[in-house]
Amino acid sequence: MPKGGKRKGAGRKKGIPNKVTQDLRERLLASGESPLEFLTRMYRAPEPTIRFEESPLAFVARHNQWDHDRLEAAKSAAPFYHSKLSTIEHKGAGGGPIQHRFEIEFVQSGKPR
């Protein structure tokens, strides 16, 4: 019997998560909102309004913080909703490489100046 090395049929099958990962995912989903749901809620948060007796400077600081948090949440959630361009493979005709063609045209003018 051979020792070590790759053996046919050995190991965990592709696409089946390990028990710790599966248990963690189930506990996370059972505990309430997922991180992606939290990020989505943050970037969809309504714009703040000025509070009673709040100074304009405090409101501007709070609004800037809201704007910053909203942008960071959107940037963090974006990869889950939209694929990156680098994952798209560009191919030419028939699945081969893209062919580039350049044409240079020389135009002769009339009399030299």
NUMIDREN-896939 format. One record per atom (N, C-alpha, C, CB): residue number from 0; atom name; x, y, z. Coordinates in nm, 2 decimals. Atoms other than C-alpha are relative to their C-alpha. Last residue first. Glycine has a CB too. Example, Ala and Ser with C-alpha at 12.3 -4.5 7.8 and 13.67 -1.06 7.14 Angstrom:
<rs>
(r 1 "N" (-0.09 -0.11 0.00)) (r 1 "CA" (1.37 -0.11 0.71)) (r 1 "C" (-0.08 0.11 0.08)) (r 1 "CB" (0.04 0.05 -0.14)) (r 0 "N" (0.09 -0.12 0.00)) (r 0 "CA" (1.23 -0.45 0.78)) (r 0 "C" (0.09 0.12 0.00)) (r 0 "CB" (-0.10 0.00 0.12)) 
</rs>
This chain:
<rs>
(r 112 "N" (0.02 -0.14 -0.03)) (r 112 "CA" (0.60 7.62 -4.81)) (r 112 "C" (0.14 0.06 0.03)) (r 112 "CB" (-0.08 0.02 0.12)) (r 111 "N" (-0.05 -0.03 -0.13)) (r 111 "CA" (0.64 7.29 -4.99)) (r 111 "C" (-0.01 0.15 0.03)) (r 111 "CB" (0.15 -0.04 0.01)) (r 110 "N" (-0.14 -0.07 0.01)) (r 110 "CA" (0.40 7.25 -5.28)) (r 110 "C" (0.05 0.02 0.14)) (r 110 "CB" (-0.01 0.14 -0.07)) (r 109 "N" (-0.04 -0.06 0.13)) (r 109 "CA" (0.11 7.00 -5.26)) (r 109 "C" (0.14 0.06 0.00)) (r 109 "CB" (-0.10 0.11 -0.03)) (r 108 "N" (0.06 -0.13 0.03)) (r 108 "CA" (0.08 6.78 -4.95)) (r 108 "C" (0.05 0.05 -0.13)) (r 108 "CB" (0.04 0.10 0.11)) (r 107 "N" (-0.09 -0.10 0.05)) (r 107 "CA" (0.15 6.42 -4.94)) (r 107 "C" (-0.07 0.13 -0.03)) (r 107 "CB" (0.07 -0.06 -0.13)) (r 106 "N" (0.07 -0.10 0.09)) (r 106 "CA" (-0.07 6.21 -4.72)) (r 106 "C" (0.11 0.10 -0.04)) (r 106 "CB" (-0.12 0.07 0.06)) (r 105 "N" (-0.09 -0.11 0.02)) (r 105 "CA" (0.08 5.90 -4.55)) (r 105 "C" (-0.07 0.09 -0.11)) (r 105 "CB" (0.14 -0.04 -0.05)) (r 104 "N" (0.02 -0.05 0.14)) (r 104 "CA" (-0.18 5.66 -4.42)) (r 104 "C" (0.09 0.13 -0.01)) (r 104 "CB" (-0.15 0.03 -0.03)) (r 103 "N" (-0.06 -0.13 0.00)) (r 103 "CA" (-0.10 5.44 -4.12)) (r 103 "C" (-0.01 0.05 -0.15)) (r 103 "CB" (0.15 0.00 0.05)) (r 102 "N" (-0.03 -0.04 0.13)) (r 102 "CA" (-0.33 5.15 -4.05)) (r 102 "C" (0.06 0.14 0.00)) (r 102 "CB" (-0.13 0.00 -0.09)) (r 101 "N" (-0.03 -0.14 0.01)) (r 101 "CA" (-0.33 4.96 -3.73)) (r 101 "C" (0.03 0.04 -0.14)) (r 101 "CB" (0.12 0.04 0.09)) (r 100 "N" (-0.04 -0.04 0.14)) (r 100 "CA" (-0.49 4.63 -3.67)) (r 100 "C" (0.01 0.15 0.00)) (r 100 "CB" (-0.11 -0.05 -0.10)) (r 99 "N" (-0.01 -0.15 0.01)) (r 99 "CA" (-0.52 4.46 -3.33)) (r 99 "C" (0.05 0.03 -0.14)) (r 99 "CB" (0.09 0.06 0.11)) (r 98 "N" (-0.09 -0.05 0.11)) (r 98 "CA" (-0.63 4.10 -3.31)) (r 98 "C" (-0.01 0.15 -0.01)) (r 98 "CB" (-0.04 -0.07 -0.14)) (r 97 "N" (0.05 -0.12 0.07)) (r 97 "CA" (-0.78 3.98 -2.98)) (r 97 "C" (0.10 0.05 -0.10)) (r 97 "CB" (-0.04 0.11 0.10)) (r 96 "N" (-0.04 -0.13 -0.05)) (r 96 "CA" (-0.66 3.63 -2.89)) (r 96 "C" (-0.06 0.12 -0.08)) (r 96 "CB" (0.16 0.02 0.00)) (r 95 "N" (-0.14 -0.02 0.00)) (r 95 "CA" (-0.86 3.32 -2.98)) (r 95 "C" (0.04 0.14 0.06)) (r 95 "CB" (0.06 -0.01 -0.14)) (r 94 "N" (-0.06 0.03 -0.13)) (r 94 "CA" (-1.21 3.23 -2.87)) (r 94 "C" (0.15 0.02 0.00)) (r 94 "CB" (-0.03 -0.14 0.04)) (r 93 "N" (-0.02 0.15 -0.02)) (r 93 "CA" (-1.33 3.20 -3.23)) (r 93 "C" (0.07 -0.03 0.13)) (r 93 "CB" (0.09 -0.05 -0.11)) (r 92 "N" (0.09 0.08 0.08)) (r 92 "CA" (-1.29 3.58 -3.29)) (r 92 "C" (0.04 -0.15 0.02)) (r 92 "CB" (0.01 0.03 -0.15)) (r 91 "N" (0.03 -0.04 0.14)) (r 91 "CA" (-1.12 3.76 -3.01)) (r 91 "C" (-0.09 -0.10 -0.07)) (r 91 "CB" (0.14 0.01 -0.07)) (r 90 "N" (-0.06 0.09 0.10)) (r 90 "CA" (-1.14 3.70 -2.64)) (r 90 "C" (-0.04 0.06 -0.14)) (r 90 "CB" (-0.06 -0.14 0.01)) (r 89 "N" (0.03 -0.06 0.13)) (r 89 "CA" (-1.20 3.92 -2.33)) (r 89 "C" (0.07 -0.09 -0.10)) (r 89 "CB" (0.05 0.14 -0.02)) (r 88 "N" (-0.11 0.03 0.09)) (r 88 "CA" (-1.21 3.73 -2.00)) (r 88 "C" (-0.04 0.05 -0.14)) (r 88 "CB" (0.03 -0.15 -0.01)) (r 87 "N" (0.06 0.03 0.13)) (r 87 "CA" (-1.43 3.89 -1.74)) (r 87 "C" (0.12 -0.02 -0.10)) (r 87 "CB" (-0.09 0.13 -0.04)) (r 86 "N" (0.05 0.14 0.00)) (r 86 "CA" (-1.30 3.85 -1.38)) (r 86 "C" (-0.06 -0.03 -0.14)) (r 86 "CB" (-0.10 -0.02 0.11)) (r 85 "N" (-0.11 0.09 0.02)) (r 85 "CA" (-1.08 4.16 -1.41)) (r 85 "C" (-0.05 -0.14 -0.01)) (r 85 "CB" (0.10 0.02 0.11)) (r 84 "N" (-0.03 0.02 0.14)) (r 84 "CA" (-1.39 4.37 -1.46)) (r 84 "C" (0.11 -0.10 -0.03)) (r 84 "CB" (0.03 0.13 -0.06)) (r 83 "N" (-0.11 -0.09 0.04)) (r 83 "CA" (-1.50 4.31 -1.10)) (r 83 "C" (0.03 -0.02 -0.15)) (r 83 "CB" (0.13 -0.02 0.08)) (r 82 "N" (-0.12 0.06 0.02)) (r 82 "CA" (-1.84 4.15 -1.04)) (r 82 "C" (0.11 0.10 -0.05)) (r 82 "CB" (-0.01 -0.11 -0.11)) (r 81 "N" (-0.05 -0.02 0.14)) (r 81 "CA" (-2.12 4.35 -0.89)) (r 81 "C" (0.14 -0.07 -0.01)) (r 81 "CB" (0.02 0.15 -0.03)) (r 80 "N" (0.11 -0.02 0.10)) (r 80 "CA" (-2.34 4.27 -0.59)) (r 80 "C" (0.05 0.01 -0.14)) (r 80 "CB" (-0.07 0.13 0.04)) (r 79 "N" (0.10 0.11 -0.01)) (r 79 "CA" (-2.10 4.11 -0.34)) (r 79 "C" (-0.11 0.02 -0.10)) (r 79 "CB" (-0.05 0.00 0.14)) (r 78 "N" (-0.05 0.13 0.06)) (r 78 "CA" (-1.80 4.32 -0.46)) (r 78 "C" (-0.11 -0.11 0.01)) (r 78 "CB" (0.12 -0.04 0.07)) (r 77 "N" (0.00 0.01 0.14)) (r 77 "CA" (-2.01 4.64 -0.39)) (r 77 "C" (0.05 -0.13 -0.06)) (r 77 "CB" (0.08 0.11 -0.06)) (r 76 "N" (0.10 0.09 0.05)) (r 76 "CA" (-2.07 4.58 -0.02)) (r 76 "C" (0.00 -0.02 -0.15)) (r 76 "CB" (-0.14 0.05 0.04)) (r 75 "N" (-0.02 0.14 -0.06)) (r 75 "CA" (-1.74 4.72 0.11)) (r 75 "C" (-0.11 -0.10 -0.06)) (r 75 "CB" (-0.01 0.01 0.15)) (r 74 "N" (-0.12 0.06 0.06)) (r 74 "CA" (-1.75 5.02 -0.13)) (r 74 "C" (0.02 -0.14 0.05)) (r 74 "CB" (0.12 0.09 0.03)) (r 73 "N" (0.03 0.04 0.14)) (r 73 "CA" (-2.12 5.09 -0.04)) (r 73 "C" (0.13 -0.06 -0.06)) (r 73 "CB" (-0.04 0.13 -0.07)) (r 72 "N" (0.08 0.12 0.00)) (r 72 "CA" (-2.03 5.07 0.34)) (r 72 "C" (-0.03 -0.04 -0.15)) (r 72 "CB" (-0.14 0.03 0.07)) (r 71 "N" (-0.08 0.12 -0.04)) (r 71 "CA" (-1.74 5.31 0.29)) (r 71 "C" (-0.08 -0.13 0.00)) (r 71 "CB" (0.07 0.02 0.14)) (r 70 "N" (-0.09 0.03 0.11)) (r 70 "CA" (-1.95 5.56 0.10)) (r 70 "C" (0.08 -0.13 0.03)) (r 70 "CB" (0.09 0.12 -0.03)) (r 69 "N" (0.08 0.05 0.11)) (r 69 "CA" (-2.23 5.56 0.36)) (r 69 "C" (0.09 -0.05 -0.12)) (r 69 "CB" (-0.10 0.10 -0.04)) (r 68 "N" (0.04 0.13 -0.04)) (r 68 "CA" (-1.98 5.60 0.65)) (r 68 "C" (-0.08 -0.07 -0.11)) (r 68 "CB" (-0.08 0.00 0.13)) (r 67 "N" (-0.12 0.09 0.00)) (r 67 "CA" (-1.82 5.90 0.48)) (r 67 "C" (-0.04 -0.14 0.03)) (r 67 "CB" (0.10 0.05 0.10)) (r 66 "N" (-0.04 0.01 0.14)) (r 66 "CA" (-2.16 6.07 0.40)) (r 66 "C" (0.12 -0.10 -0.01)) (r 66 "CB" (0.04 0.13 -0.06)) (r 65 "N" (0.10 0.08 0.07)) (r 65 "CA" (-2.28 6.01 0.75)) (r 65 "C" (0.04 -0.03 -0.14)) (r 65 "CB" (-0.14 0.06 0.01)) (r 64 "N" (-0.02 0.13 -0.05)) (r 64 "CA" (-1.96 6.15 0.89)) (r 64 "C" (-0.09 -0.10 -0.06)) (r 64 "CB" (-0.01 0.00 0.16)) (r 63 "N" (-0.12 0.05 0.06)) (r 63 "CA" (-1.99 6.46 0.67)) (r 63 "C" (0.03 -0.15 0.04)) (r 63 "CB" (0.12 0.09 0.03)) (r 62 "N" (0.03 0.03 0.13)) (r 62 "CA" (-2.35 6.50 0.79)) (r 62 "C" (0.12 -0.05 -0.08)) (r 62 "CB" (-0.06 0.13 -0.08)) (r 61 "N" (0.08 0.12 0.00)) (r 61 "CA" (-2.25 6.48 1.15)) (r 61 "C" (-0.04 -0.04 -0.14)) (r 61 "CB" (-0.13 0.02 0.09)) (r 60 "N" (-0.09 0.11 -0.04)) (r 60 "CA" (-1.97 6.74 1.10)) (r 60 "C" (-0.08 -0.14 0.00)) (r 60 "CB" (0.06 0.03 0.14)) (r 59 "N" (-0.09 0.02 0.11)) (r 59 "CA" (-2.21 6.97 0.91)) (r 59 "C" (0.09 -0.12 0.03)) (r 59 "CB" (0.08 0.12 -0.04)) (r 58 "N" (0.07 0.07 0.11)) (r 58 "CA" (-2.47 6.93 1.18)) (r 58 "C" (0.09 -0.03 -0.12)) (r 58 "CB" (-0.12 0.09 -0.04)) (r 57 "N" (0.02 0.14 -0.04)) (r 57 "CA" (-2.22 7.01 1.45)) (r 57 "C" (-0.08 -0.08 -0.10)) (r 57 "CB" (-0.08 0.00 0.14)) (r 56 "N" (-0.13 0.07 0.01)) (r 56 "CA" (-2.11 7.32 1.26)) (r 56 "C" (-0.01 -0.14 0.04)) (r 56 "CB" (0.10 0.07 0.08)) (r 55 "N" (-0.03 0.04 0.14)) (r 55 "CA" (-2.47 7.43 1.21)) (r 55 "C" (0.13 -0.07 -0.02)) (r 55 "CB" (0.00 0.13 -0.09)) (r 54 "N" (-0.08 -0.11 0.07)) (r 54 "CA" (-2.53 7.42 1.58)) (r 54 "C" (0.02 -0.05 -0.14)) (r 54 "CB" (0.13 0.03 0.08)) (r 53 "N" (-0.13 0.05 0.04)) (r 53 "CA" (-2.81 7.18 1.70)) (r 53 "C" (0.08 0.11 -0.08)) (r 53 "CB" (-0.01 -0.13 -0.09)) (r 52 "N" (-0.11 -0.06 -0.07)) (r 52 "CA" (-3.09 7.35 1.88)) (r 52 "C" (0.13 -0.06 -0.03)) (r 52 "CB" (-0.03 -0.01 0.15)) (r 51 "N" (0.04 -0.12 -0.07)) (r 51 "CA" (-3.35 7.11 1.73)) (r 51 "C" (0.12 0.05 0.09)) (r 51 "CB" (-0.13 -0.03 0.09)) (r 50 "N" (0.08 0.03 -0.12)) (r 50 "CA" (-3.18 6.86 1.50)) (r 50 "C" (-0.03 0.14 0.07)) (r 50 "CB" (0.08 -0.09 0.10)) (r 49 "N" (-0.05 -0.07 -0.12)) (r 49 "CA" (-3.06 6.92 1.15)) (r 49 "C" (-0.10 -0.02 0.12)) (r 49 "CB" (0.01 0.15 -0.04)) (r 48 "N" (0.06 -0.14 0.00)) (r 48 "CA" (-3.16 6.65 0.91)) (r 48 "C" (0.05 0.07 0.13)) (r 48 "CB" (-0.15 -0.01 0.00)) (r 47 "N" (0.04 -0.06 -0.13)) (r 47 "CA" (-2.96 6.33 0.84)) (r 47 "C" (-0.06 0.14 -0.02)) (r 47 "CB" (0.12 0.01 0.09)) (r 46 "N" (-0.08 -0.11 -0.02)) (r 46 "CA" (-2.98 6.17 0.49)) (r 46 "C" (-0.04 0.07 0.13)) (r 46 "CB" (0.00 0.10 -0.11)) (r 45 "N" (0.05 -0.13 0.05)) (r 45 "CA" (-3.16 5.84 0.50)) (r 45 "C" (0.10 0.11 0.04)) (r 45 "CB" (-0.14 0.03 0.06)) (r 44 "N" (0.05 -0.08 -0.11)) (r 44 "CA" (-2.95 5.52 0.54)) (r 44 "C" (-0.05 0.14 -0.05)) (r 44 "CB" (0.11 0.02 0.11)) (r 43 "N" (0.14 -0.05 0.04)) (r 43 "CA" (-2.92 5.32 0.22)) (r 43 "C" (-0.06 0.09 0.11)) (r 43 "CB" (-0.09 -0.12 -0.03)) (r 42 "N" (-0.01 -0.09 0.12)) (r 42 "CA" (-2.54 5.29 0.26)) (r 42 "C" (-0.14 0.04 -0.05)) (r 42 "CB" (0.07 -0.07 -0.11)) (r 41 "N" (-0.08 -0.12 -0.03)) (r 41 "CA" (-2.58 5.16 0.62)) (r 41 "C" (0.00 0.09 -0.13)) (r 41 "CB" (0.14 -0.04 0.04)) (r 40 "N" (0.08 -0.09 -0.08)) (r 40 "CA" (-2.87 4.92 0.55)) (r 40 "C" (0.08 0.13 0.02)) (r 40 "CB" (-0.04 -0.06 0.13)) (r 39 "N" (0.11 -0.06 0.09)) (r 39 "CA" (-2.67 4.76 0.27)) (r 39 "C" (-0.09 0.10 0.07)) (r 39 "CB" (-0.08 -0.12 -0.05)) (r 38 "N" (-0.06 -0.10 0.09)) (r 38 "CA" (-2.37 4.73 0.50)) (r 38 "C" (-0.10 0.06 -0.09)) (r 38 "CB" (0.11 -0.07 -0.08)) (r 37 "N" (-0.04 -0.12 -0.08)) (r 37 "CA" (-2.58 4.56 0.77)) (r 37 "C" (0.06 0.11 -0.09)) (r 37 "CB" (0.10 -0.04 0.11)) (r 36 "N" (0.12 -0.07 -0.03)) (r 36 "CA" (-2.74 4.32 0.52)) (r 36 "C" (0.03 0.13 0.08)) (r 36 "CB" (-0.10 -0.08 0.08)) (r 35 "N" (0.04 -0.07 0.13)) (r 35 "CA" (-2.39 4.23 0.40)) (r 35 "C" (-0.13 0.07 0.02)) (r 35 "CB" (-0.02 -0.11 -0.11)) (r 34 "N" (-0.09 -0.12 0.03)) (r 34 "CA" (-2.28 4.17 0.76)) (r 34 "C" (-0.04 0.07 -0.13)) (r 34 "CB" (0.14 -0.05 -0.01)) (r 33 "N" (-0.14 0.04 0.04)) (r 33 "CA" (-2.58 3.94 0.82)) (r 33 "C" (0.08 0.12 -0.03)) (r 33 "CB" (-0.01 -0.09 -0.13)) (r 32 "N" (-0.04 -0.05 0.13)) (r 32 "CA" (-2.88 4.05 1.02)) (r 32 "C" (0.14 -0.04 -0.03)) (r 32 "CB" (-0.02 0.15 0.00)) (r 31 "N" (0.06 -0.13 0.05)) (r 31 "CA" (-3.00 3.84 1.31)) (r 31 "C" (0.06 0.03 -0.14)) (r 31 "CB" (0.03 0.11 0.10)) (r 30 "N" (-0.01 -0.11 -0.10)) (r 30 "CA" (-2.84 3.57 1.53)) (r 30 "C" (-0.06 0.13 -0.05)) (r 30 "CB" (0.14 0.02 0.04)) (r 29 "N" (0.10 0.01 -0.10)) (r 29 "CA" (-2.97 3.28 1.32)) (r 29 "C" (0.00 0.11 0.10)) (r 29 "CB" (0.02 -0.14 0.07)) (r 28 "N" (0.13 -0.03 0.06)) (r 28 "CA" (-2.77 3.39 1.02)) (r 28 "C" (-0.11 -0.01 0.10)) (r 28 "CB" (-0.02 -0.10 -0.12)) (r 27 "N" (0.01 -0.14 0.05)) (r 27 "CA" (-2.45 3.41 1.22)) (r 27 "C" (-0.13 0.03 -0.05)) (r 27 "CB" (0.11 0.02 -0.10)) (r 26 "N" (0.01 -0.08 -0.12)) (r 26 "CA" (-2.51 3.07 1.40)) (r 26 "C" (-0.01 0.15 -0.04)) (r 26 "CB" (0.11 -0.02 0.09)) (r 25 "N" (0.14 0.02 -0.05)) (r 25 "CA" (-2.57 2.90 1.06)) (r 25 "C" (-0.02 0.09 0.13)) (r 25 "CB" (-0.02 -0.15 0.03)) (r 24 "N" (0.09 -0.06 0.09)) (r 24 "CA" (-2.25 3.05 0.91)) (r 24 "C" (-0.15 -0.01 0.05)) (r 24 "CB" (0.01 -0.06 -0.14)) (r 23 "N" (-0.02 -0.14 -0.02)) (r 23 "CA" (-2.04 2.95 1.21)) (r 23 "C" (-0.10 0.08 -0.09)) (r 23 "CB" (0.14 0.05 -0.03)) (r 22 "N" (0.06 -0.04 -0.13)) (r 22 "CA" (-2.17 2.60 1.20)) (r 22 "C" (0.00 0.15 0.03)) (r 22 "CB" (0.07 -0.08 0.12)) (r 21 "N" (0.15 0.01 0.01)) (r 21 "CA" (-2.10 2.57 0.83)) (r 21 "C" (-0.07 0.03 0.13)) (r 21 "CB" (-0.03 -0.15 -0.04)) (r 20 "N" (0.05 -0.11 0.08)) (r 20 "CA" (-1.75 2.71 0.87)) (r 20 "C" (-0.15 -0.01 -0.01)) (r 20 "CB" (0.06 -0.01 -0.14)) (r 19 "N" (-0.01 -0.13 -0.08)) (r 19 "CA" (-1.67 2.48 1.16)) (r 19 "C" (-0.06 0.11 -0.08)) (r 19 "CB" (0.15 0.03 0.03)) (r 18 "N" (0.10 -0.01 -0.11)) (r 18 "CA" (-1.81 2.17 0.98)) (r 18 "C" (0.01 0.13 0.07)) (r 18 "CB" (0.01 -0.11 0.09)) (r 17 "N" (-0.04 0.08 -0.12)) (r 17 "CA" (-1.60 2.22 0.66)) (r 17 "C" (-0.11 0.03 0.11)) (r 17 "CB" (0.14 0.03 0.05)) (r 16 "N" (-0.07 -0.08 -0.10)) (r 16 "CA" (-1.78 2.35 0.35)) (r 16 "C" (0.03 -0.09 0.12)) (r 16 "CB" (-0.08 0.12 0.05)) (r 15 "N" (0.05 0.03 -0.13)) (r 15 "CA" (-1.87 2.11 0.07)) (r 15 "C" (0.08 0.07 0.11)) (r 15 "CB" (0.00 -0.16 0.02)) (r 14 "N" (0.13 -0.06 -0.02)) (r 14 "CA" (-1.82 2.26 -0.27)) (r 14 "C" (-0.06 -0.03 0.13)) (r 14 "CB" (-0.09 -0.03 -0.11)) (r 13 "N" (0.01 -0.14 0.03)) (r 13 "CA" (-1.54 2.02 -0.37)) (r 13 "C" (-0.14 0.05 0.03)) (r 13 "CB" (0.04 0.03 -0.15)) (r 12 "N" (0.05 -0.02 0.14)) (r 12 "CA" (-1.53 1.69 -0.19)) (r 12 "C" (-0.02 0.15 -0.02)) (r 12 "CB" (-0.13 -0.07 -0.02)) (r 11 "N" (0.14 -0.06 0.00)) (r 11 "CA" (-1.33 1.66 0.13)) (r 11 "C" (-0.03 0.03 -0.15)) (r 11 "CB" (-0.01 0.13 0.09)) (r 10 "N" (0.02 -0.14 -0.03)) (r 10 "CA" (-1.02 1.44 0.11)) (r 10 "C" (-0.15 0.04 -0.01)) (r 10 "CB" (0.08 0.09 -0.08)) (r 9 "N" (-0.03 -0.04 -0.14)) (r 9 "CA" (-0.94 1.11 -0.06)) (r 9 "C" (-0.03 0.15 0.02)) (r 9 "CB" (0.15 -0.02 0.03)) (r 8 "N" (0.12 0.00 -0.09)) (r 8 "CA" (-1.13 0.98 -0.37)) (r 8 "C" (0.03 0.05 0.14)) (r 8 "CB" (-0.05 -0.14 0.01)) (r 7 "N" (0.13 -0.02 0.06)) (r 7 "CA" (-0.81 0.90 -0.56)) (r 7 "C" (-0.11 -0.02 0.10)) (r 7 "CB" (-0.02 -0.11 -0.12)) (r 6 "N" (0.07 0.13 0.01)) (r 6 "CA" (-0.50 0.92 -0.35)) (r 6 "C" (-0.14 0.03 -0.06)) (r 6 "CB" (-0.01 -0.07 0.13)) (r 5 "N" (0.14 -0.02 0.04)) (r 5 "CA" (-0.24 1.21 -0.38)) (r 5 "C" (-0.07 -0.14 -0.02)) (r 5 "CB" (-0.02 0.08 -0.12)) (r 4 "N" (0.03 -0.03 0.14)) (r 4 "CA" (0.08 1.15 -0.19)) (r 4 "C" (-0.15 0.01 -0.03)) (r 4 "CB" (0.06 -0.09 -0.10)) (r 3 "N" (-0.01 -0.14 0.03)) (r 3 "CA" (0.15 0.97 0.13)) (r 3 "C" (-0.04 0.02 -0.15)) (r 3 "CB" (0.14 0.05 0.02)) (r 2 "N" (0.01 -0.09 -0.11)) (r 2 "CA" (0.22 0.59 0.17)) (r 2 "C" (0.01 0.15 -0.05)) (r 2 "CB" (0.11 -0.02 0.11)) (r 1 "N" (-0.08 -0.12 0.00)) (r 1 "CA" (0.15 0.34 -0.10)) (r 1 "C" (-0.02 0.09 0.12)) (r 1 "CB" (-0.02 0.07 -0.13)) (r 0 "N" (0.09 -0.12 0.00)) (r 0 "CA" (0.00 0.00 0.00)) (r 0 "C" (0.09 0.12 0.00)) (r 0 "CB" (-0.10 0.00 0.12)) 
</rs>
